[in-house]
Amino acid sequence: MKKHIGKNIAIGFVLGLLTNCIGSILYILLFSKYSIQTTINVALEEDVMGNIIGLGALLNLLLFFFFLKKNRYYRARGVIMATLIAAFLILGAKFY
């Protein structure tokens, strides 16, 4: 039984990271007039990459509530863990 719990949390975690990346790319594609690479380079130079990652993490909300609706609670926990990792990366980027 514990094997399945860890597997479900890992699946949710990986899907949360992927969803965050997809959300960030979607944000860039929809709201930036430059290419993805140019936007990322400018964001890194101007220290706003954390903002883009944070906006990309909004897509994790949909995934989280989808898993809750399907009673996949451990996968939802994995999504929350991925979101917290993104939050700590943003926090670290702001101070360093």
N, C-alpha and C positions, 0 to 999 in steps of 0.2 A: 504494500500500500504506500509506504513512504517513497518508493521509487517513482511512483506516478505523481506524487505531490511535487517532488523536485523537478521532474520532467515538465510538468505543467507550469511551474513558476519560471523555468528556463525558457519555455516557449513564449510565455507572456513577456518576459524580459527582452528577448530578441525581437519580438514583434513590436514592442514599445520603442526600442531603439530604431528599428526600421521605419516605423510610423513617424517618429520624430524627424528622421532624415528626409523622408518624403514630404512631410509638412514644411520643412525649411526650404526644400527645393521648390515646392508649390508656391510658397510665399514669394520667393525670388522670381519665379516665372510670371506670377500674376502682377506683382507690384514694382518690379525693377525694369527699367528701360535698357539695361545692359545685359550681357550674357551672364551665365551662372558663374563662370570663373572670374570675370571682371568684378562682379558684385561681391564675391567672397574675398577677393583681394582688397577691394576698397573697404569692406566691412572689417577685415583684419587690421588694416592701416588706421582706421578711425575708431577702433575698439567698440564696434557695435555688433560683433559676431554673436555675442551673448543674447542680444535682443532678437536676432534672427532665429537662434536656437530656441529661445523661449516662445516665440510665436509658432514655431514648428511643433512645439510640444502641445499646443492646443489641440492638435489632431489626436493626441493620445486620449483626450476626453471621450471622443467617439468610440475608440477601441475599448476603453475601460468600461463604459456603459453597455457596449455590445456584449462583453464578456459577462457582466453582471446579469444582463437580461437572459443570457443563455445558461445561467447558473455555473459558470466556469470561474469560480471564485479564486482559485490559485493562479490562473492565468491573469486575472485582474490584478492580483498582488504583484505579479511580475511586471505588469505595465506600470504600476505605481513605483516599483523599484527603479525601472528605467527612467521614469520621470524625475525621481529624486536624484539619480546620477546626473541627469542633464542639469538639474538645478544646482548641484554642487560644482559642476563644470562651469556654469555661468558665474557662480559666486567666486570661484577660483580665478576666472578670467578677469573679473572686475578688480581684484586685489593684487594681481601679479602681472 
